[in-house]
């Protein structure tokens, strides 16, 4: 676990309950505010969702983060994770073989980020640059995702045959190798 104490006169302290730290360049294009949640379902009107991620320089994508949602009336099923190339501003071909993940959102943390470890795909996701798309399709059932009102021009939805620009901002993030600035941490073990 991680213990942290700040340098204020009160010496505020906290300990983490999660025992993991993902290092790298953290890329987000949303403001973190959840305005709505949206359902995506197999065979429904919306079957997939993607977010365009802009990479700074040449890098390796190691982790994707997707803020899913759940409550007792809105359960999730597995989602099929994709990393797509950029096809003239919309998701193109798969850069990796898609795989299923069950969203991490739960009743205690209904808006929890689903962490997708992509290190096994390093050879396909190495030396990326420019724009790529991360997202998911729903192979069966439904899955929920958090969104913010207003478009940041990066969100796209899939209806089973075509991609369309979304009028919402989705909470999809990425972590790449080679941090722009390494963390400045002082700690003892």
Long-range contacts (C-beta under 8 A, 24 or more apart in sequence): 2-187, 22-62, 22-63, 22-115, 22-175, 23-175, 23-179, 23-183, 24-62, 24-63, 24-175, 24-176, 24-177, 24-178, 24-179, 25-56, 25-59, 25-175, 25-176, 25-177, 25-178, 25-179, 25-180, 26-173, 26-174, 26-175, 27-53, 27-54, 27-55, 27-173, 27-174, 27-175, 27-176, 28-171, 28-173, 29-53, 29-54, 29-152, 29-154, 29-169, 29-173, 30-148, 30-152, 30-169, 30-170, 30-171, 30-172, 30-173, 31-148, 31-169, 32-171, 33-148, 34-67, 34-69, 34-111, 34-146, 34-147, 34-148, 34-171, 35-147, 35-148, 35-149, 35-168, 36-146, 36-147, 36-148, 36-149, 36-168, 37-69, 37-74, 37-144, 37-145, 37-146, 37-147, 38-144, 38-145, 38-147, 38-168, 39-74, 39-142, 39-143, 39-144, 40-136, 40-137, 40-138, 40-142, 40-143, 40-144, 40-145, 40-157, 41-138, 41-141, 41-142, 41-143, 42-138, 42-139, 42-140, 42-141, 42-142, 43-160, 44-138, 44-142, 45-159, 46-157, 46-158, 46-159, 47-137, 47-138, 47-158, 47-159, 47-160, 48-82, 48-135, 48-136, 48-137, 48-138, 48-157, 48-158, 49-135, 49-136, 49-145, 49-155, 49-156, 49-157, 49-158, 49-166, 49-170, 50-82, 50-84, 50-91, 50-133, 50-134, 50-135, 50-155, 50-156, 50-157, 50-158, 50-163, 50-172, 51-133, 51-134, 51-135, 51-154, 51-155, 51-156, 51-170, 51-172, 52-86, 52-89, 52-131, 52-132, 52-133, 52-153, 52-154, 52-155, 52-156, 53-131, 53-132, 53-133, 53-134, 53-154, 53-172, 53-173, 53-174, 54-130, 54-131, 55-128, 55-129, 55-130, 55-131, 55-132, 55-174, 55-176, 56-180, 57-129, 57-178, 58-127, 58-128, 58-129, 59-127, 59-128, 59-129, 59-176, 59-177, 59-178, 60-122, 60-125, 60-126, 60-127, 60-128, 60-176, 60-177, 60-178, 61-118, 61-121, 61-125, 61-128, 61-132, 61-134, 61-174, 61-175, 61-176, 62-117, 62-118, 62-119, 62-122, 62-125, 62-175, 62-176, 62-177, 63-115, 63-116, 63-117, 63-118, 63-119, 63-174, 63-175, 64-116, 64-118, 64-134, 64-172, 64-173, 64-174, 64-175, 65-113, 65-114, 65-115, 65-116, 65-172, 65-173, 65-174, 65-175, 66-103, 66-113, 66-114, 66-116, 66-134, 66-135, 66-136, 66-145, 66-171, 66-172, 66-173, 67-105, 67-111, 67-112, 67-113, 67-114, 67-145, 67-146, 67-170, 67-171, 67-172, 68-103, 68-104, 68-105, 68-111, 68-112, 68-113, 68-114, 68-143, 68-144, 68-145, 68-146, 69-105, 69-110, 69-111, 69-144, 69-145, 69-146, 70-103, 70-105, 70-106, 70-107, 70-110, 70-144, 71-107, 71-110, 72-107, 74-144, 75-142, 76-102, 76-103, 76-105, 76-141, 76-142, 76-143, 76-144, 77-102, 77-138, 77-139, 77-140, 77-141, 77-142, 77-143, 78-102, 78-139, 78-140, 78-141, 78-143, 79-103, 79-114, 79-136, 79-137, 79-138, 79-139, 79-143, 80-136, 80-137, 80-138, 80-139, 81-116, 81-134, 81-135, 81-136, 82-133, 82-134, 82-135, 82-136, 82-137, 83-118, 83-121, 83-125, 83-132, 83-133, 83-134, 84-132, 84-133, 84-134, 84-135, 85-132, 85-133, 86-130, 86-131, 86-132, 86-133, 90-133, 90-156, 90-163, 91-133, 91-135, 91-156, 91-158, 91-163, 92-133, 95-121, 95-124, 95-125, 95-128, 95-132, 96-121, 96-124, 96-125, 98-137, 100-139, 101-136, 103-143, 103-144, 105-144, 111-146, 113-171, 113-173, 128-176, 134-172, 134-174, 135-172, 145-170, 145-171, 146-170, 146-171, 147-171
